[in-house]
Protein backbone atom coordinates (compact mmCIF):
# COMPACT_ATOMS: atom_id res chain seq x y z
CA UNK A 1 0.00 0.00 0.00
CA UNK A 2 1.45 3.37 -1.05
CA UNK A 3 1.70 6.10 1.54
CA UNK A 4 0.65 9.63 0.60
CA UNK A 5 1.41 12.54 2.92
CA UNK A 6 -0.91 15.55 2.73
CA UNK A 7 0.22 18.81 4.29
CA UNK A 8 -2.50 20.63 6.19
CA UNK A 9 -5.91 19.63 7.46
CA UNK A 10 -8.47 21.98 5.93
CA UNK A 11 -11.81 20.66 4.66
CA UNK A 12 -10.58 21.15 1.08
CA UNK A 13 -8.43 18.04 1.64
CA UNK A 14 -11.41 15.76 2.28
CA UNK A 15 -12.09 15.01 -1.43
CA UNK A 16 -8.34 14.47 -1.89
CA UNK A 17 -8.33 11.91 0.92
CA UNK A 18 -11.39 10.23 -0.59
CA UNK A 19 -9.67 10.04 -3.99
CA UNK A 20 -6.51 8.60 -2.41
CA UNK A 21 -8.50 5.99 -0.53
CA UNK A 22 -10.26 5.05 -3.76
CA UNK A 23 -6.81 4.35 -5.22
CA UNK A 24 -5.97 2.21 -2.20
CA UNK A 25 -3.43 4.62 -0.69
CA UNK A 26 -2.66 5.04 3.01
CA UNK A 27 -3.15 8.76 3.79
CA UNK A 28 -1.12 10.68 6.33
CA UNK A 29 -2.02 14.26 7.27
CA UNK A 30 0.13 16.62 9.26
CA UNK A 31 0.03 20.15 10.60
CA UNK A 32 0.13 21.80 14.03
CA UNK A 33 -3.69 21.94 14.42
CA UNK A 34 -4.98 18.53 15.55
CA UNK A 35 -8.62 19.66 15.46
CA UNK A 36 -8.57 20.42 11.73
CA UNK A 37 -11.39 18.51 10.08
CA UNK A 38 -9.39 16.59 7.43
CA UNK A 39 -7.48 14.68 10.12
CA UNK A 40 -10.71 12.82 10.93
CA UNK A 41 -10.67 11.32 7.44
CA UNK A 42 -6.98 10.41 7.08
CA UNK A 43 -5.45 7.12 8.22
CA UNK A 44 -3.01 8.82 10.57
CA UNK A 45 -2.18 12.33 11.76
CA UNK A 46 1.09 13.86 12.98
CA UNK A 47 1.41 17.16 14.81
CA UNK A 48 4.17 18.80 12.75
CA UNK A 49 4.12 22.33 11.36
CA UNK A 50 3.98 22.24 7.56
CA UNK A 51 6.21 25.33 7.37
CA UNK A 52 9.00 23.49 9.22
CA UNK A 53 10.40 21.72 6.19
CA UNK A 54 13.17 19.91 8.08
CA UNK A 55 10.68 18.48 10.58
CA UNK A 56 8.40 17.37 7.74
CA UNK A 57 11.41 15.85 5.96
CA UNK A 58 12.36 13.83 9.04
CA UNK A 59 8.76 12.66 9.47
CA UNK A 60 8.58 11.65 5.80
CA UNK A 61 11.80 9.66 6.13
CA UNK A 62 10.59 7.90 9.24
CA UNK A 63 7.24 6.99 7.69
CA UNK A 64 8.82 5.95 4.39
CA UNK A 65 6.25 7.79 2.30
CA UNK A 66 5.75 7.32 -1.45
CA UNK A 67 4.49 10.82 -2.20
CA UNK A 68 3.76 14.21 -0.69
CA UNK A 69 1.49 17.05 -1.72
CA UNK A 70 -0.10 20.26 -0.51
CA UNK A 71 -3.60 20.71 -1.90
CA UNK A 72 -5.34 24.07 -1.39
CA UNK A 73 -2.87 24.79 1.41
CA UNK A 74 -0.45 27.43 0.19
CA UNK A 75 2.12 27.31 3.05
CA UNK A 76 2.81 23.64 2.37
CA UNK A 77 3.65 23.90 -1.33
CA UNK A 78 7.32 24.80 -0.89
CA UNK A 79 7.74 22.24 1.89
CA UNK A 80 6.25 19.49 -0.29
CA UNK A 81 8.62 20.35 -3.15
CA UNK A 82 11.60 20.43 -0.77
CA UNK A 83 10.80 17.03 0.77
CA UNK A 84 10.08 15.45 -2.62
CA UNK A 85 13.38 16.67 -4.03
CA UNK A 86 15.39 15.56 -0.99
CA UNK A 87 13.82 12.08 -0.97
CA UNK A 88 13.72 11.76 -4.77
CA UNK A 89 9.95 11.36 -4.71
CA UNK A 90 7.61 12.34 -7.57
CA UNK A 91 7.45 16.12 -7.68
CA UNK A 92 5.60 18.82 -9.60
CA UNK A 93 8.79 20.69 -10.49
CA UNK A 94 12.35 21.48 -9.42
CA UNK A 95 12.38 23.08 -5.99
CA UNK A 96 13.76 26.36 -7.39
CA UNK A 97 10.82 26.62 -9.79
CA UNK A 98 8.34 26.16 -6.97
CA UNK A 99 10.11 28.89 -5.00
CA UNK A 100 9.60 31.26 -7.93
CA UNK A 101 5.91 30.43 -8.26
CA UNK A 102 5.23 30.79 -4.54
CA UNK A 103 6.96 34.15 -4.13
CA UNK A 104 5.06 37.01 -5.77
CA UNK A 105 8.20 39.12 -6.16
CA UNK A 106 10.30 36.35 -7.73
CA UNK A 107 7.38 35.41 -9.97
CA UNK A 108 6.92 38.96 -11.29
CA UNK A 109 10.68 39.20 -11.92
CA UNK A 110 10.65 35.89 -13.80
CA UNK A 111 7.71 36.96 -15.96
CA UNK A 112 9.40 40.25 -16.78
CA UNK A 113 12.73 38.59 -17.61
CA UNK A 114 11.04 36.24 -20.08
CA UNK A 115 8.91 38.91 -21.76
CA UNK A 116 5.49 37.94 -20.46
CA UNK A 117 2.86 40.62 -20.04
CA UNK A 118 3.31 41.76 -16.45
CA UNK A 119 2.32 44.79 -14.36
CA UNK A 120 5.03 47.07 -13.00
CA UNK A 121 5.89 45.64 -9.60
CA UNK A 122 8.51 45.82 -6.86
CA UNK A 123 8.86 44.31 -3.40
CA UNK A 124 9.85 46.06 -0.18
CA UNK A 125 10.42 45.26 3.47
CA UNK A 126 9.67 48.70 4.90
CA UNK A 127 7.03 51.32 4.20
CA UNK A 128 9.62 54.13 4.04
CA UNK A 129 11.52 52.30 1.30
CA UNK A 130 8.35 52.03 -0.77
CA UNK A 131 7.50 55.68 -0.15
CA UNK A 132 10.73 56.75 -1.84
CA UNK A 133 9.72 54.94 -5.04
CA UNK A 134 5.94 55.28 -5.06
CA UNK A 135 5.98 58.19 -7.52
CA UNK A 136 7.28 55.86 -10.23
CA UNK A 137 4.00 53.88 -10.05
CA UNK A 138 0.72 54.77 -11.69
CA UNK A 139 -2.29 54.61 -9.37
CA UNK A 140 -4.32 52.60 -8.56
CA UNK A 141 -1.89 50.06 -7.15
CA UNK A 142 -2.24 46.80 -5.26
CA UNK A 143 -0.27 46.21 -2.06
CA UNK A 144 -0.03 42.62 -0.83
CA UNK A 145 2.26 40.25 1.09
CA UNK A 146 4.61 38.36 -1.22
CA UNK A 147 3.97 35.02 0.50
CA UNK A 148 0.27 34.89 1.30
CA UNK A 149 -2.77 33.46 -0.52
CA UNK A 150 -6.54 33.70 -0.31
CA UNK A 151 -6.50 37.51 -0.79
CA UNK A 152 -5.32 37.97 2.79
CA UNK A 153 -3.60 41.29 3.41
CA UNK A 154 -4.46 42.74 -0.02
CA UNK A 155 -5.33 46.42 -0.36
CA UNK A 156 -6.22 48.58 -3.35
CA UNK A 157 -4.51 51.96 -3.00
CA UNK A 158 -5.74 54.93 -5.01
CA UNK A 159 -3.60 57.70 -3.49
CA UNK A 160 -0.29 58.05 -1.67
CA UNK A 161 -1.93 58.87 1.66
CA UNK A 162 -3.33 55.34 1.85
CA UNK A 163 0.03 53.64 1.33
CA UNK A 164 1.30 53.40 4.92
CA UNK A 165 -1.77 51.58 6.23
CA UNK A 166 -1.78 49.22 3.21
CA UNK A 167 1.89 48.33 3.80
CA UNK A 168 1.20 47.68 7.48
CA UNK A 169 -1.69 45.35 6.62
CA UNK A 170 0.38 43.46 4.05
CA UNK A 171 3.31 43.03 6.44
CA UNK A 172 0.98 41.67 9.12
CA UNK A 173 0.14 38.77 6.78
CA UNK A 174 3.68 38.09 5.54
CA UNK A 175 5.64 35.38 7.29
CA UNK A 176 8.95 36.68 5.92
CA UNK A 177 8.15 40.37 6.40
CA UNK A 178 7.97 41.53 2.79
CA UNK A 179 5.29 43.06 0.59
CA UNK A 180 4.90 43.84 -3.09
CA UNK A 181 3.46 46.86 -4.82
CA UNK A 182 2.15 46.40 -8.34
CA UNK A 183 0.12 48.49 -10.70
CA UNK A 184 -3.50 47.36 -10.90
CA UNK A 185 -4.48 45.64 -14.15
CA UNK A 186 -8.15 46.37 -14.73
CA UNK A 187 -9.94 43.48 -16.43
CA UNK A 188 -11.84 44.06 -19.64
CA UNK A 189 -14.45 41.67 -18.24
CA UNK A 190 -14.14 39.10 -15.45
CA UNK A 191 -10.74 37.89 -14.24
CA UNK A 192 -10.29 34.11 -14.07
CA UNK A 193 -9.32 31.75 -11.24
CA UNK A 194 -9.57 28.09 -12.17
CA UNK A 195 -7.73 24.78 -12.26
CA UNK A 196 -5.40 23.30 -14.88
CA UNK A 197 -3.17 20.23 -15.21
CA UNK A 198 0.08 19.23 -16.87
CA UNK A 199 1.49 15.77 -17.57
CA UNK A 200 5.26 15.70 -17.99
CA UNK A 201 5.19 19.46 -18.50
CA UNK A 202 2.53 19.42 -21.22
CA UNK A 203 -0.60 21.43 -20.47
CA UNK A 204 -3.32 18.83 -21.00
CA UNK A 205 -6.15 20.68 -19.26
CA UNK A 206 -6.58 24.44 -18.98
CA UNK A 207 -9.78 26.00 -17.67
CA UNK A 208 -10.93 29.58 -17.21
CA UNK A 209 -13.70 30.97 -15.02
CA UNK A 210 -15.47 34.22 -14.29
CA UNK A 211 -14.20 35.34 -10.90
CA UNK A 212 -16.77 37.50 -9.10
CA UNK A 213 -16.49 39.82 -6.10
CA UNK A 214 -18.68 41.33 -3.42
CA UNK A 215 -17.99 45.06 -3.54
CA UNK A 216 -19.64 45.52 -0.15
CA UNK A 217 -17.36 43.00 1.59
CA UNK A 218 -14.73 44.18 4.10
CA UNK A 219 -12.13 42.86 1.65
CA UNK A 220 -13.64 43.39 -1.83
CA UNK A 221 -10.65 41.59 -3.42
CA UNK A 222 -11.59 38.24 -1.93
CA UNK A 223 -13.53 36.26 -4.56
CA UNK A 224 -17.14 35.70 -3.49
CA UNK A 225 -18.27 33.61 -6.48
CA UNK A 226 -17.05 31.86 -9.63
CA UNK A 227 -18.80 30.73 -12.79
CA UNK A 228 -18.05 28.51 -15.77
CA UNK A 229 -17.64 28.73 -18.76
CA UNK A 230 -15.59 31.90 -18.84
CA UNK A 231 -16.74 34.92 -20.81
CA UNK A 232 -13.24 35.26 -22.34
CA UNK A 233 -13.22 34.81 -26.11
CA UNK A 234 -11.73 31.65 -27.61
CA UNK A 235 -8.86 33.72 -29.04
CA UNK A 236 -8.10 35.24 -25.62
CA UNK A 237 -8.14 31.80 -23.98
CA UNK A 238 -5.88 30.28 -26.62
CA UNK A 239 -3.33 33.08 -26.23
CA UNK A 240 -3.28 32.62 -22.48
CA UNK A 241 -2.97 28.83 -22.83
CA UNK A 242 0.04 29.33 -25.08
CA UNK A 243 1.70 31.62 -22.55
CA UNK A 244 0.93 29.27 -19.66
CA UNK A 245 2.49 26.41 -21.61
CA UNK A 246 5.57 28.55 -22.31
CA UNK A 247 5.84 29.30 -18.60
CA UNK A 248 5.60 25.62 -17.64
CA UNK A 249 8.42 24.73 -20.04
CA UNK A 250 10.66 27.53 -18.81
CA UNK A 251 10.17 26.36 -15.22
CA UNK A 252 10.65 22.68 -16.15
CA UNK A 253 7.31 21.73 -14.61
CA UNK A 254 6.31 18.08 -14.53
CA UNK A 255 2.95 16.47 -13.68
CA UNK A 256 0.76 18.62 -11.47
CA UNK A 257 -2.54 20.30 -10.85
CA UNK A 258 -2.37 24.12 -10.86
CA UNK A 259 -4.45 26.94 -9.52
CA UNK A 260 -4.03 29.70 -12.11
CA UNK A 261 -5.29 33.29 -12.03
CA UNK A 262 -5.40 35.19 -15.32
CA UNK A 263 -7.09 38.24 -16.79
CA UNK A 264 -7.39 40.19 -20.00
CA UNK A 265 -6.66 43.85 -19.31
CA UNK A 266 -8.47 46.81 -20.82
CA UNK A 267 -5.34 47.13 -22.97
CA UNK A 268 -6.44 43.88 -24.63
CA UNK A 269 -3.42 41.89 -23.39
CA UNK A 270 -3.60 38.65 -21.44
CA UNK A 271 -1.87 38.52 -18.05
CA UNK A 272 -0.86 35.51 -15.96
CA UNK A 273 -1.37 36.84 -12.44
CA UNK A 274 -0.71 33.77 -10.26
CA UNK A 275 0.30 30.15 -10.85
CA UNK A 276 0.53 27.75 -7.93
CA UNK A 277 1.33 24.02 -8.35
CA UNK A 278 -1.50 22.92 -6.08
CA UNK A 279 -5.26 22.63 -6.14
CA UNK A 280 -6.98 25.90 -5.37
CA UNK A 281 -9.16 26.61 -2.37
CA UNK A 282 -12.86 27.35 -2.74
CA UNK A 283 -13.45 23.80 -4.09
CA UNK A 284 -12.41 24.86 -7.60
CA UNK A 285 -11.34 21.36 -8.70
CA UNK A 286 -14.64 19.99 -7.42
CA UNK A 287 -16.51 22.67 -9.35
CA UNK A 288 -14.65 21.75 -12.53
CA UNK A 289 -15.74 18.16 -11.95
CA UNK A 290 -19.36 19.30 -11.65
CA UNK A 291 -19.11 21.43 -14.79
CA UNK A 292 -17.10 19.09 -17.05
CA UNK A 293 -16.87 15.65 -15.44
CA UNK A 294 -13.05 15.94 -15.43
CA UNK A 295 -11.52 14.68 -12.17
CA UNK A 296 -8.30 16.58 -11.59
CA UNK A 297 -8.25 15.59 -7.93
CA UNK A 298 -7.72 11.91 -8.75
CA UNK A 299 -5.11 12.88 -11.34
CA UNK A 300 -3.26 14.97 -8.74
CA UNK A 301 -3.26 12.10 -6.25
CA UNK A 302 -1.80 9.73 -8.84
CA UNK A 303 0.84 12.29 -9.86
CA UNK A 304 1.92 12.71 -6.23
CA UNK A 305 2.94 9.04 -5.94
CA UNK A 306 4.17 8.63 -9.52
CA UNK A 307 1.29 6.47 -10.79
CA UNK A 308 0.24 6.61 -14.42
CA UNK A 309 -2.36 9.32 -15.02
CA UNK A 310 -5.34 8.45 -17.16
CA UNK A 311 -5.86 10.51 -20.30
CA UNK A 312 -7.58 13.79 -19.45
CA UNK A 313 -10.26 14.72 -21.99
CA UNK A 314 -10.63 18.17 -23.51
CA UNK A 315 -12.91 20.50 -21.62
CA UNK A 316 -16.59 20.46 -22.55
CA UNK A 317 -19.01 22.16 -20.17
CA UNK A 318 -22.26 20.37 -19.41
CA UNK A 319 -24.21 23.54 -18.71
CA UNK A 320 -23.63 26.84 -16.98
CA UNK A 321 -22.35 26.55 -13.44
CA UNK A 322 -21.60 28.87 -10.54
CA UNK A 323 -20.18 28.56 -7.07
CA UNK A 324 -21.04 31.07 -4.37
CA UNK A 325 -18.70 31.51 -1.42
CA UNK A 326 -21.02 31.94 1.55
CA UNK A 327 -19.86 34.67 3.91
CA UNK A 328 -20.84 37.44 6.27
CA UNK A 329 -19.90 41.08 5.85
CA UNK A 330 -19.87 41.59 9.61
CA UNK A 331 -18.79 39.74 12.73
CA UNK A 332 -21.72 38.04 14.41
CA UNK A 333 -23.63 34.87 15.21
CA UNK A 334 -24.88 32.70 12.37
CA UNK A 335 -28.64 32.25 12.32
CA UNK A 336 -29.58 30.66 8.98
CA UNK A 337 -29.61 30.95 5.19
CA UNK A 338 -32.90 32.04 3.66
CA UNK A 339 -33.68 30.96 0.08
CA UNK A 340 -36.28 31.93 -2.47
CA UNK A 341 -38.07 28.59 -2.90
CA UNK A 342 -38.30 28.74 -6.70
CA UNK A 343 -34.61 29.64 -7.03
CA UNK A 344 -33.59 26.84 -4.66
CA UNK A 345 -35.67 24.26 -6.50
CA UNK A 346 -34.44 25.22 -9.98
CA UNK A 347 -30.80 26.14 -9.46
CA UNK A 348 -29.28 24.90 -6.17
CA UNK A 349 -27.40 21.64 -6.74
CA UNK A 350 -25.54 21.48 -3.43
CA UNK A 351 -25.39 23.39 -0.14
CA UNK A 352 -22.13 22.86 1.74
CA UNK A 353 -22.50 24.75 5.03
CA UNK A 354 -19.60 24.78 7.47
CA UNK A 355 -21.28 26.46 10.45
CA UNK A 356 -24.30 25.77 12.62
CA UNK A 357 -26.89 28.04 14.17
CA UNK A 358 -25.29 29.88 17.08
CA UNK A 359 -21.71 29.70 15.74
CA UNK A 360 -19.71 32.91 15.77
CA UNK A 361 -18.55 33.93 12.29
CA UNK A 362 -16.01 36.52 11.22
CA UNK A 363 -16.48 39.16 8.56
CA UNK A 364 -15.25 38.31 5.06
CA UNK A 365 -11.68 39.57 4.99
CA UNK A 366 -10.17 36.53 3.26
CA UNK A 367 -10.94 33.04 2.03
CA UNK A 368 -10.32 31.71 5.55
CA UNK A 369 -13.48 33.48 6.79
CA UNK A 370 -15.83 31.68 4.37
CA UNK A 371 -18.68 29.75 5.97
CA UNK A 372 -19.61 27.42 3.11
CA UNK A 373 -20.41 27.15 -0.58
CA UNK A 374 -23.38 26.86 -2.90
CA UNK A 375 -23.18 24.94 -6.18
CA UNK A 376 -25.61 26.37 -8.74
CA UNK A 377 -26.60 25.41 -12.28
CA UNK A 378 -28.36 27.53 -14.90
CA UNK A 379 -29.90 26.96 -18.31
CA UNK A 380 -27.94 29.66 -20.13
CA UNK A 381 -25.19 32.22 -19.72
CA UNK A 382 -27.82 34.97 -19.86
CA UNK A 383 -29.78 33.39 -17.02
CA UNK A 384 -26.62 32.86 -14.96
CA UNK A 385 -25.51 36.46 -15.42
CA UNK A 386 -28.93 37.87 -14.58
CA UNK A 387 -29.53 35.80 -11.46
CA UNK A 388 -25.95 36.05 -10.15
CA UNK A 389 -26.04 39.84 -10.47
CA UNK A 390 -29.10 39.86 -8.19
CA UNK A 391 -28.26 36.91 -5.98
CA UNK A 392 -29.08 38.82 -2.78
CA UNK A 393 -32.70 38.69 -3.96
CA UNK A 394 -32.64 34.89 -3.95
CA UNK A 395 -30.70 33.94 -0.81
CA UNK A 396 -29.31 35.71 2.23
CA UNK A 397 -26.99 34.74 5.06
CA UNK A 398 -28.67 35.87 8.28
CA UNK A 399 -26.25 37.03 10.98
CA UNK A 400 -27.26 38.37 14.41
NUBA-29913 format. One line per 2 residues: number of its first residue (from 1); their letters; for each residue x, y, z of C-alpha. Coordinates in steps of 0.5 Angstrom, whole numbers, padded with zeros to 4 digits. Layout:
NUM	a	X,Y,Z | ...
This chain:
1	xx	0000,0000,0000 | 0003,0007,-0002
3	xx	0003,0012,0003 | 0001,0019,0001
5	xx	0003,0025,0006 | -0002,0031,0005
7	xx	0000,0038,0009 | -0005,0041,0012
9	xx	-0012,0039,0015 | -0017,0044,0012
11	xx	-0024,0041,0009 | -0021,0042,0002
13	xx	-0017,0036,0003 | -0023,0032,0005
15	xx	-0024,0030,-0003 | -0017,0029,-0004
17	xx	-0017,0024,0002 | -0023,0020,-0001
19	xx	-0019,0020,-0008 | -0013,0017,-0005
21	xx	-0017,0012,-0001 | -0021,0010,-0008
23	xx	-0014,0009,-0010 | -0012,0004,-0004
25	xx	-0007,0009,-0001 | -0005,0010,0006
27	xx	-0006,0018,0008 | -0002,0021,0013
29	xx	-0004,0029,0015 | 0000,0033,0019
31	xx	0000,0040,0021 | 0000,0044,0028
33	xx	-0007,0044,0029 | -0010,0037,0031
35	xx	-0017,0039,0031 | -0017,0041,0023
37	xx	-0023,0037,0020 | -0019,0033,0015
39	xx	-0015,0029,0020 | -0021,0026,0022
41	xx	-0021,0023,0015 | -0014,0021,0014
43	xx	-0011,0014,0016 | -0006,0018,0021
45	xx	-0004,0025,0024 | 0002,0028,0026
47	xx	0003,0034,0030 | 0008,0038,0025
49	xx	0008,0045,0023 | 0008,0044,0015
51	xx	0012,0051,0015 | 0018,0047,0018
53	xx	0021,0043,0012 | 0026,0040,0016
55	xx	0021,0037,0021 | 0017,0035,0015
57	xx	0023,0032,0012 | 0025,0028,0018
59	xx	0018,0025,0019 | 0017,0023,0012
61	xx	0024,0019,0012 | 0021,0016,0018
63	xx	0014,0014,0015 | 0018,0012,0009
65	xx	0012,0016,0005 | 0012,0015,-0003
67	xx	0009,0022,-0004 | 0008,0028,-0001
69	xx	0003,0034,-0003 | 0000,0041,-0001
71	xx	-0007,0041,-0004 | -0011,0048,-0003
73	xx	-0006,0050,0003 | -0001,0055,0000
75	xx	0004,0055,0006 | 0006,0047,0005
77	xx	0007,0048,-0003 | 0015,0050,-0002
79	xx	0015,0044,0004 | 0012,0039,-0001
81	xx	0017,0041,-0006 | 0023,0041,-0002
83	xx	0022,0034,0002 | 0020,0031,-0005
85	xx	0027,0033,-0008 | 0031,0031,-0002
87	xx	0028,0024,-0002 | 0027,0024,-0010
89	xx	0020,0023,-0009 | 0015,0025,-0015
91	xx	0015,0032,-0015 | 0011,0038,-0019
93	xx	0018,0041,-0021 | 0025,0043,-0019
95	xx	0025,0046,-0012 | 0028,0053,-0015
97	xx	0022,0053,-0020 | 0017,0052,-0014
99	xx	0020,0058,-0010 | 0019,0063,-0016
101	xx	0012,0061,-0017 | 0010,0062,-0009
103	xx	0014,0068,-0008 | 0010,0074,-0012
105	xx	0016,0078,-0012 | 0021,0073,-0015
107	xx	0015,0071,-0020 | 0014,0078,-0023
109	xx	0021,0078,-0024 | 0021,0072,-0028
111	xx	0015,0074,-0032 | 0019,0080,-0034
113	xx	0025,0077,-0035 | 0022,0072,-0040
115	xx	0018,0078,-0044 | 0011,0076,-0041
117	xx	0006,0081,-0040 | 0007,0084,-0033
119	xx	0005,0090,-0029 | 0010,0094,-0026
121	xx	0012,0091,-0019 | 0017,0092,-0014
123	xx	0018,0089,-0007 | 0020,0092,0000
125	xx	0021,0091,0007 | 0019,0097,0010
127	xx	0014,0103,0008 | 0019,0108,0008
129	xx	0023,0105,0003 | 0017,0104,-0002
131	xx	0015,0111,0000 | 0021,0113,-0004
133	xx	0019,0110,-0010 | 0012,0111,-0010
135	xx	0012,0116,-0015 | 0015,0112,-0020
137	xx	0008,0108,-0020 | 0001,0110,-0023
139	xx	-0005,0109,-0019 | -0009,0105,-0017
141	xx	-0004,0100,-0014 | -0004,0094,-0011
143	xx	-0001,0092,-0004 | 0000,0085,-0002
145	xx	0005,0080,0002 | 0009,0077,-0002
147	xx	0008,0070,0001 | 0001,0070,0003
149	xx	-0006,0067,-0001 | -0013,0067,-0001
151	xx	-0013,0075,-0002 | -0011,0076,0006
153	xx	-0007,0083,0007 | -0009,0085,0000
155	xx	-0011,0093,-0001 | -0012,0097,-0007
157	xx	-0009,0104,-0006 | -0011,0110,-0010
159	xx	-0007,0115,-0007 | -0001,0116,-0003
161	xx	-0004,0118,0003 | -0007,0111,0004
163	xx	0000,0107,0003 | 0003,0107,0010
165	xx	-0004,0103,0012 | -0004,0098,0006
167	xx	0004,0097,0008 | 0002,0095,0015
169	xx	-0003,0091,0013 | 0001,0087,0008
171	xx	0007,0086,0013 | 0002,0083,0018
173	xx	0000,0078,0014 | 0007,0076,0011
175	xx	0011,0071,0015 | 0018,0073,0012
177	xx	0016,0081,0013 | 0016,0083,0006
179	xx	0011,0086,0001 | 0010,0088,-0006
181	xx	0007,0094,-0010 | 0004,0093,-0017
183	xx	0000,0097,-0021 | -0007,0095,-0022
185	xx	-0009,0091,-0028 | -0016,0093,-0029
187	xx	-0020,0087,-0033 | -0024,0088,-0039
189	xx	-0029,0083,-0036 | -0028,0078,-0031
191	xx	-0021,0076,-0028 | -0021,0068,-0028
193	xx	-0019,0064,-0022 | -0019,0056,-0024
195	xx	-0015,0050,-0025 | -0011,0047,-0030
197	xx	-0006,0040,-0030 | 0000,0038,-0034
199	xx	0003,0032,-0035 | 0011,0031,-0036
201	xx	0010,0039,-0037 | 0005,0039,-0042
203	xx	-0001,0043,-0041 | -0007,0038,-0042
205	xx	-0012,0041,-0039 | -0013,0049,-0038
207	xx	-0020,0052,-0035 | -0022,0059,-0034
209	xx	-0027,0062,-0030 | -0031,0068,-0029
211	xx	-0028,0071,-0022 | -0034,0075,-0018
213	xx	-0033,0080,-0012 | -0037,0083,-0007
215	xx	-0036,0090,-0007 | -0039,0091,0000
217	xx	-0035,0086,0003 | -0029,0088,0008
219	xx	-0024,0086,0003 | -0027,0087,-0004
221	xx	-0021,0083,-0007 | -0023,0076,-0004
223	xx	-0027,0073,-0009 | -0034,0071,-0007
225	xx	-0037,0067,-0013 | -0034,0064,-0019
227	xx	-0038,0061,-0026 | -0036,0057,-0032
229	xx	-0035,0057,-0038 | -0031,0064,-0038
231	xx	-0033,0070,-0042 | -0026,0071,-0045
233	xx	-0026,0070,-0052 | -0023,0063,-0055
235	xx	-0018,0067,-0058 | -0016,0070,-0051
237	xx	-0016,0064,-0048 | -0012,0061,-0053
239	xx	-0007,0066,-0052 | -0007,0065,-0045
241	xx	-0006,0058,-0046 | 0000,0059,-0050
243	xx	0003,0063,-0045 | 0002,0059,-0039
245	xx	0005,0053,-0043 | 0011,0057,-0045
247	xx	0012,0059,-0037 | 0011,0051,-0035
249	xx	0017,0049,-0040 | 0021,0055,-0038
251	xx	0020,0053,-0030 | 0021,0045,-0032
253	xx	0015,0043,-0029 | 0013,0036,-0029
255	xx	0006,0033,-0027 | 0002,0037,-0023
257	xx	-0005,0041,-0022 | -0005,0048,-0022
259	xx	-0009,0054,-0019 | -0008,0059,-0024
261	xx	-0011,0067,-0024 | -0011,0070,-0031
263	xx	-0014,0076,-0034 | -0015,0080,-0040
265	xx	-0013,0088,-0039 | -0017,0094,-0042
267	xx	-0011,0094,-0046 | -0013,0088,-0049
269	xx	-0007,0084,-0047 | -0007,0077,-0043
271	xx	-0004,0077,-0036 | -0002,0071,-0032
273	xx	-0003,0074,-0025 | -0001,0068,-0021
275	xx	0001,0060,-0022 | 0001,0056,-0016
277	xx	0003,0048,-0017 | -0003,0046,-0012
279	xx	-0011,0045,-0012 | -0014,0052,-0011
281	xx	-0018,0053,-0005 | -0026,0055,-0005
283	xx	-0027,0048,-0008 | -0025,0050,-0015
285	xx	-0023,0043,-0017 | -0029,0040,-0015
287	xx	-0033,0045,-0019 | -0029,0044,-0025
289	xx	-0031,0036,-0024 | -0039,0039,-0023
291	xx	-0038,0043,-0030 | -0034,0038,-0034
293	xx	-0034,0031,-0031 | -0026,0032,-0031
295	xx	-0023,0029,-0024 | -0017,0033,-0023
297	xx	-0016,0031,-0016 | -0015,0024,-0018
299	xx	-0010,0026,-0023 | -0007,0030,-0017
301	xx	-0007,0024,-0012 | -0004,0019,-0018
303	xx	0002,0025,-0020 | 0004,0025,-0012
305	xx	0006,0018,-0012 | 0008,0017,-0019
307	xx	0003,0013,-0022 | 0000,0013,-0029
309	xx	-0005,0019,-0030 | -0011,0017,-0034
311	xx	-0012,0021,-0041 | -0015,0028,-0039
313	xx	-0021,0029,-0044 | -0021,0036,-0047
315	xx	-0026,0041,-0043 | -0033,0041,-0045
317	xx	-0038,0044,-0040 | -0045,0041,-0039
319	xx	-0048,0047,-0037 | -0047,0054,-0034
321	xx	-0045,0053,-0027 | -0043,0058,-0021
323	xx	-0040,0057,-0014 | -0042,0062,-0009
325	xx	-0037,0063,-0003 | -0042,0064,0003
327	xx	-0040,0069,0008 | -0042,0075,0013
329	xx	-0040,0082,0012 | -0040,0083,0019
331	xx	-0038,0079,0025 | -0043,0076,0029
333	xx	-0047,0070,0030 | -0050,0065,0025
335	xx	-0057,0065,0025 | -0059,0061,0018
337	xx	-0059,0062,0010 | -0066,0064,0007
339	xx	-0067,0062,0000 | -0073,0064,-0005
341	xx	-0076,0057,-0006 | -0077,0057,-0013
343	xx	-0069,0059,-0014 | -0067,0054,-0009
345	xx	-0071,0049,-0013 | -0069,0050,-0020
347	xx	-0062,0052,-0019 | -0059,0050,-0012
349	xx	-0055,0043,-0013 | -0051,0043,-0007
351	xx	-0051,0047,0000 | -0044,0046,0003
353	xx	-0045,0049,0010 | -0039,0050,0015
355	xx	-0043,0053,0021 | -0049,0052,0025
357	xx	-0054,0056,0028 | -0051,0060,0034
359	xx	-0043,0059,0031 | -0039,0066,0032
361	xx	-0037,0068,0025 | -0032,0073,0022
363	xx	-0033,0078,0017 | -0031,0077,0010
365	xx	-0023,0079,0010 | -0020,0073,0007
367	xx	-0022,0066,0004 | -0021,0063,0011
369	xx	-0027,0067,0014 | -0032,0063,0009
371	xx	-0037,0059,0012 | -0039,0055,0006
373	xx	-0041,0054,-0001 | -0047,0054,-0006
375	xx	-0046,0050,-0012 | -0051,0053,-0017
377	xx	-0053,0051,-0025 | -0057,0055,-0030
379	xx	-0060,0054,-0037 | -0056,0059,-0040
381	xx	-0050,0064,-0039 | -0056,0070,-0040
383	xx	-0060,0067,-0034 | -0053,0066,-0030
385	xx	-0051,0073,-0031 | -0058,0076,-0029
387	xx	-0059,0072,-0023 | -0052,0072,-0020
389	xx	-0052,0080,-0021 | -0058,0080,-0016
391	xx	-0057,0074,-0012 | -0058,0078,-0006
393	xx	-0065,0077,-0008 | -0065,0070,-0008
395	xx	-0061,0068,-0002 | -0059,0071,0004
397	xx	-0054,0069,0010 | -0057,0072,0017
399	xx	-0053,0074,0022 | -0055,0077,0029
